[in-house]
Amino acid sequence: MADTPSERVPSDQPGAEPRGLQIALVDDDRNILTTVAIALQAEGFATRLYSDGETALKALLDNPPDLAVFDIKMPKMDGMELLRRLRENSALPVIFLTSKDDESDEEAGLQLGADDYIAKPFSLRLLIARIRAILRRAEPLAPGTAAAAMPEPAPATLTRGRLFMDPARHQVMWDGQAVSLTVTEFLILEALAIRPGVIKSRNQLMDAAYPDDVFVDDRTVDSHIKRMRRKFRLVDPTFDAIDTLYGAGYSFTDG
């Protein structure tokens, strides 16, 4: 059951049919929870509310929503630790919504596996646009949903040397070993692997991962690439299939 910090905050009752896709909000600021919940519900989303990371972790693992929005500064367990522990067992899409607006904080959040990072004070319209963009990108991961817009058509499965990708199952294998990627990481890797050896600029990779004309800083792509490399090197310390072309972008080499 959601930890609702205030009776004034609208929330779904246990056993009720959800009115739409479910968004979990995790923040110790009651005003933020109230404001964001009301705005999301007005857009047709169902909301689940938690005021600390410790309570949220169990609920997000036991009954995952469609997407979660985390603050970083929270009691009991902060947002960074919440995301780190969540990523041990889940690829749930996550957006950080936080007052920690230093570039180093954003990079740390993205490297932990956040799909997006928005600094407070924030625009509700921007937050909702980012949520919709991430949910549309996640649609192909659920059986029977429509494919998200991509700059290039993606095959049913993709094999490039030791890399195997299955978009319908959100499955990535390297040398027969599973590699767990977030939705954003998966789409960036897929955009690179579709045409091995072809340099993709950061803008092209952002278009692949954020196809809805939502502004994203280009360092976001760099952070996702760094995290992907670390994940692949956990199963293969010699992994070097993602090349950096300084000033140009990235490419995938399947040799």
C-alpha positions as CSV (number, residue, x, y, z in Angstrom):
1,M,0.0,0.0,0.0
2,A,1.3,3.5,-0.9
3,D,2.7,5.6,1.9
4,T,0.5,8.7,1.4
5,P,2.0,11.6,3.3
6,S,-1.2,13.6,3.5
7,E,-4.9,12.9,3.2
8,R,-5.1,15.9,0.9
9,V,-3.0,14.0,-1.7
10,P,-5.2,12.1,-4.2
11,S,-4.2,8.5,-4.4
12,D,-5.6,5.2,-5.7
13,Q,-7.3,3.1,-3.2
14,P,-6.2,-0.6,-2.6
15,G,-8.1,-2.9,-5.0
16,A,-9.4,-0.1,-7.2
17,E,-8.9,-0.3,-11.0
18,P,-6.1,2.1,-12.1
19,R,-7.3,5.0,-14.2
20,G,-4.2,4.9,-16.3
21,L,-0.6,4.1,-16.3
22,Q,0.8,4.2,-12.8
23,I,3.4,6.7,-11.7
24,A,5.1,6.3,-8.3
25,L,6.3,9.5,-6.7
26,V,8.9,9.4,-3.9
27,D,9.6,12.6,-2.1
28,D,9.6,13.8,1.5
29,D,8.1,17.2,0.5
30,R,4.3,17.0,0.9
31,N,3.8,20.1,-1.3
32,I,5.7,18.5,-4.2
33,L,3.8,15.2,-3.8
34,T,0.5,17.0,-3.8
35,T,1.3,19.3,-6.8
36,V,2.8,16.6,-9.0
37,A,0.1,14.0,-8.1
38,I,-2.8,16.4,-9.0
39,A,-1.1,17.4,-12.3
40,L,-0.5,13.7,-13.3
41,Q,-4.0,12.6,-12.4
42,A,-5.4,15.5,-14.5
43,E,-3.4,14.0,-17.4
44,G,-5.0,10.5,-16.8
45,F,-2.2,8.9,-14.8
46,A,-2.7,6.9,-11.6
47,T,-0.3,7.9,-8.8
48,R,1.3,6.0,-5.9
49,L,2.9,8.2,-3.3
50,Y,5.8,7.5,-0.9
51,S,7.5,9.9,1.5
52,D,10.8,8.0,2.0
53,G,13.0,5.7,0.0
54,E,12.9,2.7,2.4
55,T,9.1,2.4,2.2
56,A,9.2,2.9,-1.6
57,L,11.8,0.2,-2.3
58,K,9.8,-2.7,-1.2
59,A,6.6,-1.5,-2.9
60,L,8.4,-0.8,-6.2
61,L,9.9,-4.3,-6.2
62,D,6.8,-6.1,-5.1
63,N,4.3,-4.2,-7.3
64,P,6.2,-2.2,-10.0
65,P,4.5,0.9,-11.4
66,D,5.1,2.0,-15.0
67,L,7.5,4.7,-14.0
68,A,8.9,6.3,-10.8
69,V,9.9,9.8,-10.0
70,F,12.5,10.1,-7.1
71,D,13.8,13.0,-5.0
72,I,17.4,12.5,-3.9
73,K,17.4,14.1,-0.4
74,M,15.0,11.9,1.7
75,P,15.0,10.4,5.1
76,K,15.8,6.7,5.9
77,M,17.1,6.1,2.3
78,D,18.1,8.8,-0.2
79,G,17.2,8.6,-3.8
80,M,20.6,7.6,-5.0
81,E,20.7,4.6,-2.7
82,L,17.1,3.8,-3.6
83,L,18.0,3.7,-7.3
84,R,21.1,1.7,-6.7
85,R,19.2,-1.0,-4.8
86,L,16.3,-0.9,-7.2
87,R,18.7,-1.5,-10.2
88,E,19.9,-4.7,-8.6
89,N,16.6,-6.3,-9.5
90,S,14.6,-4.0,-11.8
91,A,14.9,-1.9,-15.0
92,L,11.9,0.2,-14.0
93,P,12.1,3.7,-15.7
94,V,13.1,6.3,-13.2
95,I,13.3,10.1,-13.3
96,F,15.2,12.1,-10.7
97,L,13.3,15.3,-9.7
98,T,15.6,17.0,-7.2
99,S,17.1,20.2,-5.9
100,K,20.6,18.8,-6.3
101,D,21.4,20.6,-9.6
102,D,25.1,20.3,-9.9
103,E,26.4,18.6,-13.1
104,S,28.3,16.0,-10.9
105,D,25.0,15.1,-9.2
106,E,23.2,14.7,-12.6
107,E,26.1,12.5,-13.9
108,A,26.1,10.4,-10.8
109,G,22.3,9.8,-11.1
110,L,22.5,8.9,-14.7
111,Q,25.4,6.6,-14.2
112,L,23.4,4.8,-11.4
113,G,20.8,4.1,-14.1
114,A,18.3,7.0,-14.0
115,D,16.5,7.5,-17.3
116,D,16.3,11.3,-16.8
117,Y,17.2,14.0,-14.3
118,I,15.2,17.2,-13.7
119,A,16.3,19.9,-11.3
120,K,14.0,21.8,-9.0
121,P,12.5,24.3,-9.4
122,F,10.8,22.6,-12.4
123,S,8.1,23.0,-14.9
124,L,5.2,20.6,-14.5
125,R,4.7,20.7,-18.3
126,L,8.4,19.6,-18.8
127,L,8.0,16.8,-16.2
128,I,4.9,15.4,-17.8
129,A,6.5,15.7,-21.3
130,R,9.5,13.7,-20.1
131,I,7.3,11.1,-18.4
132,R,5.3,10.6,-21.6
133,A,8.5,10.4,-23.7
134,I,10.0,7.7,-21.4
135,L,6.7,5.7,-21.3
136,R,6.5,5.8,-25.1
137,R,10.0,4.5,-25.4
138,A,9.2,1.7,-23.0
139,E,6.1,0.5,-24.9
140,P,7.9,-2.1,-27.1
141,L,9.0,-3.9,-23.9
142,A,5.4,-4.9,-23.2
143,P,3.9,-7.6,-25.5
144,G,1.3,-6.3,-27.9
145,T,2.2,-2.6,-27.6
146,A,2.9,-0.4,-30.6
147,A,6.5,0.2,-31.6
148,A,8.0,3.5,-30.6
149,A,9.2,5.9,-33.3
150,M,12.8,5.2,-34.3
151,P,15.0,7.0,-36.8
152,E,15.7,3.6,-38.4
153,P,13.6,0.4,-38.5
154,A,14.8,-2.1,-35.9
155,P,14.8,-5.8,-36.7
156,A,12.8,-8.3,-34.5
157,T,16.1,-9.4,-33.0
158,L,19.6,-8.1,-33.6
159,T,22.9,-10.0,-33.7
160,R,26.2,-8.2,-34.1
161,G,29.2,-10.4,-33.4
162,R,29.0,-11.3,-29.8
163,L,26.0,-9.0,-29.2
164,F,22.4,-10.2,-29.2
165,M,19.4,-7.9,-28.7
166,D,15.7,-8.8,-28.5
167,P,13.7,-5.6,-28.2
168,A,10.4,-7.4,-27.6
169,R,11.8,-9.1,-24.5
170,H,14.2,-6.2,-23.6
171,Q,17.0,-8.8,-23.6
172,V,20.6,-8.1,-24.2
173,M,23.3,-10.8,-24.3
174,W,27.1,-10.5,-24.8
175,D,28.9,-13.8,-25.4
176,G,25.8,-15.6,-24.2
177,Q,25.8,-13.7,-20.9
178,A,22.9,-11.5,-19.9
179,V,23.5,-7.7,-19.6
180,S,20.8,-5.7,-17.8
181,L,20.1,-2.3,-19.5
182,T,17.6,0.4,-18.7
183,V,15.2,1.5,-21.5
184,T,17.3,4.5,-22.4
185,E,20.5,2.4,-22.5
186,F,18.8,-0.2,-24.6
187,L,17.6,2.3,-27.2
188,I,21.0,4.0,-27.5
189,L,22.8,0.7,-27.9
190,E,20.2,-0.5,-30.5
191,A,20.7,2.7,-32.5
192,L,24.5,2.1,-32.6
193,A,24.3,-1.6,-33.3
194,I,21.9,-1.4,-36.2
195,R,24.7,0.0,-38.4
196,P,28.1,-1.1,-37.1
197,G,31.0,1.2,-37.8
198,V,28.7,4.2,-38.6
199,I,29.3,7.2,-36.3
200,K,26.2,8.4,-34.6
201,S,26.3,11.9,-33.2
202,R,25.0,12.6,-29.7
203,N,22.0,14.3,-31.3
204,Q,21.2,11.2,-33.3
205,L,21.4,9.0,-30.2
206,M,19.2,11.4,-28.3
207,D,16.7,11.2,-31.1
208,A,16.7,7.4,-30.8
209,A,16.3,7.5,-27.0
210,Y,14.1,10.6,-26.8
211,P,12.0,10.6,-30.0
212,D,9.5,13.2,-28.8
213,D,11.5,16.4,-29.2
214,V,12.1,16.7,-25.5
215,F,15.2,18.7,-24.6
216,V,18.0,16.6,-23.1
217,D,21.5,17.8,-22.5
218,D,24.1,16.0,-24.6
219,R,26.1,15.0,-21.6
220,T,23.2,12.7,-20.7
221,V,24.2,10.5,-23.6
222,D,27.8,10.4,-22.4
223,S,26.7,9.3,-19.0
224,H,24.5,6.5,-20.4
225,I,27.4,5.3,-22.6
226,K,29.8,5.2,-19.6
227,R,27.3,3.1,-17.6
228,M,26.7,0.7,-20.5
229,R,30.4,0.1,-20.9
230,R,30.7,-0.7,-17.2
231,K,27.8,-3.1,-17.4
232,F,29.3,-5.0,-20.3
233,R,32.8,-5.1,-18.7
234,L,31.2,-6.9,-15.7
235,V,30.7,-9.9,-18.0
236,D,33.7,-9.2,-20.3
237,P,36.5,-7.0,-18.9
238,T,37.9,-6.6,-22.4
239,F,34.7,-5.2,-23.9
240,D,35.5,-2.3,-26.3
241,A,32.7,-2.5,-28.9
242,I,31.5,1.1,-28.3
243,D,34.0,3.5,-29.7
244,T,34.2,7.2,-28.9
245,L,35.0,9.5,-31.8
246,Y,35.9,12.7,-30.1
247,G,34.0,15.7,-31.5
248,A,31.8,13.4,-33.6
249,G,30.0,10.8,-31.5
250,Y,30.0,7.1,-31.0
251,S,30.0,3.9,-33.1
252,F,29.6,0.2,-32.5
253,T,32.2,-2.2,-33.7
254,D,31.1,-5.8,-33.9
255,G,34.5,-7.4,-34.5
